[in-house]
Amino acid sequence: MTEQKSNKKTEEQNKNIKIVKDATCTFCGCVCDDMELHVDLDEKRIIKAKNACVLGRAWFAEHTIEDAPAALIDGKEVSVEEAVEEAAQTLVKAKFPITYGLSDTTSEAQKQAVAITDYIKGNIDTTTSVCHGPSGLAFQGVGESTSTLGEVKNRADLVIYWGGNPAESHPRHFGRYAVTPKGMFTPNGKKDRTIVLVDVRKTKSAGVADILIRPKPGKDFEVLWALRALVKGISISTDIEKETGVPLEVLTDLVERMKNCRFGVLFFGMGLTMTRGRHFNSGALLALATDLNEYTHFVAKPVRGHGNVTGADNVVSWQTGYPFGVNFSRGYPRFNPGEFTTVDTLSNGDADAAMIIASDPGSNFPKKAIEHLKNIPVVVLDTKSTDTTKLAHVAFKTATYGINTGGTVYRMDDVSIPLRPAFESPFPDDETILKAIKKRVHELILKKNDSRGASGEAKVAAAVNPL
Amino acid sequence: MSATMRIVNGQVYDPKNNINGEIKEICIQDGKIVDAVDDDATIIDAKGMVIMPGGVDIHCHIAGPKVNLARKLTPEARRHDVHPSTPFTRSGSGGTTPSTFAAGYRYATLGYTTAMEAAVSPIGARHVLEEFEDTPIIDKGFYVLLGNNIFLHNLIREKRFEEFEQAVAWWVNATKAYTVKLVNPGGDEAWKGKKNSNVTDIDEKTGPSSDISPRQIIEAFVKTVNKQGYPHPPHIHCNNLGHSGNYITTLETMKTAGDLRAHIAHIQFHSYGGVVGKNPISKAAEIADYVNKHPNITCDVGQVMFGESTIMTADAPLAYVLKGHTKGKWVNADTECESGCGILPFVYQEHLYMHTLQWAIGLELFLLSEDPWRIILSTDHPNGGSFMAYPKLIKLLMDEKFRHEEMKRVNQKALLKCSLPELKREYTLYEIAIITRAGPAKALGLETKGHLGVGADADITIYDLMDDKEMMFSTARYVFKSGEPMIANHEFTTDSKGKVYHIAPTYDNKIEEVLKPFFEDFYSIEFSNYPVDDHYLHQHEIIKTR
């Protein structure tokens, strides 16, 4: 090991090395922007990612330049232009085209994807529908008292994690934002905070917890509802332990801590949103945080997964008014999760073409959905070869955001952060490809409209793609 | 494509150039108003029509983190208000917080071509500019929230005013803002750090160690912004918004500015007499009187319009008070070191004393104003109501009979506590052109907006002249943006992006050495990733500071 290290050092000295400071890691929703990347420009790879966690280091190390064609149609190499033409034709021809993915690309690319879907009167959905979608629905029901992560660092003296294992999924969440950092009103870091972990399992995250609460699986809602009752001064029977596995004293103690802290925060993960109860669970938690504001300052925040899934929510929301599961078939956006979410459009056999961007439903969707995906023409944009690219009609290999391309991502707390690319990729980025598809799609759509008397040729030419 | 055009036979209302309804030719070339154009220019016959400069909204909330939270919060508000696409324009959804595309097109439909987003936390600036790129047709700018900025408070507390000035200029540059916005200055620390309390007096000491008052903060910003000569003065949302008796705070805020320029936002919400906790009475006369006598003050009204609205404010404690009334869903969103935010759906109801009084006070302020150039039309969209209610508001101002019809439907007790029933004044088209165009453009220091003189931007609206002014102002027949016809005969003919206005006051780079350690300690993003770089601006124009 030591030998290897010293070898590396001399290697580094001899090579054409570029250092990128304050680069942003887009692996998870923490979006840490304090990376120092050491880039080997000759070999086009990142040899060191200072400040990165174990997941970040792997993310930076693995994204090298592969020797592969930039575009394929039915597995045969073609030019990017040909693939763009085929993608546009495929999407325009379809009656129910769907767009899906978007959580691992820049918001600039996400904008283009929504535009294309609007033009083709298709259906757009993001990976939110299979992760924190229920939290989005709960948000619509009860709202949310929330804050940026810096505010947690500066002020929170009570931090509760519910249904998540950040030690393994978001390794720097503890150190950078919520558990150990020293902030304005938390000058002693962890000493100034009480950390509570609520989870059915004793995970690696339990190590940081001052209090560990383990409800029975599937009983999160009951525990949350009991806490809401106790906060409001309604008495709860000791039977609650039998029902949920959590003794009443533990709940009472937690309620006292919550009411008496200075600034409390509830972080929650997919252990809450994707188990029995789903948006009821998220809603109960958000309502609990809201209720506590009668006594003190209390906030809540879903711990989001992918690097820019929060950006996807934001872009789809500002362009359509709804966060995910949006359908344009009537010429305006409609929102209906359960109908317009991708697992459903595929499983129900509605979709007759798909464009998948930076996501791999081919490997992680229900079998029925994947079966349908295999039977329709699919356009895929991805940095790597995946199960989804393998079943694609048109596949683009694209540059990796944050490593090869700039742009913007949104951290889990809606804070937008710019990307600083480390080295160039021979492959075009998502935004470039999508812009080209959009331009062609708009041309084809306008021509189609033209026969129905929308406008003359000159007008069409002038109007193509002003945005 | 740059159109050369001559608009003939229309009645022109161009207050800045003293043109009051005369039939006058307007010539357009290269996006600007010119003296004359060649004979082969396209001619538009505006017989029976009214020509005005494009509308300018000085205070609205149309883009950025809080607006997007509000969109996510209220799917029910827009499912019946769809905005279909056309071959040339994108689709969207409406309600009181429309999607970006719908917002741009709907402003254009009303004849508005410029709108200023009135409250953006610095860390949210990049997000706002991203949304601006998707907000079509209209030109835009935003005001950056600095009134609860902890770093700046520290400098004020330590009387380091030289560095304060540099830091303010740094922040304006870093965010690409148009001016500085203060919202409930000093109130955030009480809200976030002291268990959801608030400041209640302009001289109350606040902050973590209770040693800085809202008045000190206001004074520091007014002095700095005037000294640095921003085209638009500090845009101030006073303390105590919505509370009975708050007109004293409003008067004191204006007095704090002395004879320096200041803009008081949505002043209707700050013109209440009475005692805290009890129903308010109107103090519109006192407020209007002060504004009338002090030419350094401009304000926008923040008219309340009955029906659905969305409360959306950096004044988080206020939103929490309102949540106590609605008992419904509510969003609070704290921004580290610099701001707070509260959002909730809200309905203004005619039968309620409070809501009627708010509606009446807004109208009183308009009708008691002696200088329409300085009391500007706004609903504080979407707080008092949507900008889509502007046509109805214009009718209320222009048509006394209509006003009295409407008064029959509201809470009669509230009408006894204000002077609205006695006010006979009717606004003229000339005055409407002032409060919706020339006035806000002047207050913003946008010299090429709000008028139709030679050299002005060819942002032009043509309305059919109608007796029903609500109908007339609801749908412009033609809208030109930078000389291009966007709407012709009520139909969109093309699309465009509009540009971003911002300022770039000079500052000494040394201030970064003072700022950086604070960022490293208390922010959660890196100092170098905080400023917004130019590529987020797309089309933009820097307005010069003095």
Interface residues (C-beta under 8 A of the other chain):
Chain A: K21 D22 T24 D33 D34 S107 K111 A115 D118 Y119 G136 F139 Q140 G141 V142 G143 E144 S145 T146 S147 T148 L149 G150 E151 K153 N154 R155 R176 Y177 K182 G183 M184 F185 R262 F263 T290 N293 Y295 T296 H297 V299 D313 N314 V315 S317 W318 Q319 T320 G321 Y322 P323 F328 R330 G331 Y332 P333 R334 F335 T408 Y410 R411 D414 V415 S416 I417 P418 I445 L446 N449 A454 S455 K459 V460 A462 A463 P466 L467
Chain B: M1 A63 P65 V67 N68 L69 R71 K72 L73 T74 P75 E76 R78 R79 V82 H83 P84 S85 P87 F88 R90 S91 G92 S93 G94 G95 T97 P98 S99 T100 F101 A102 I123 G124 R126 H127 E130 E131 E133 D134 P136 I150 W191 K192 G193 K195 N196 P208 Y320 K329 W330 V331 N332 A333 D334 T335 E336 C337 I343 L344 T493 T494 D495 S496 K497 D521 F522 Y523 S524 I525 E526 S528 N529 D533
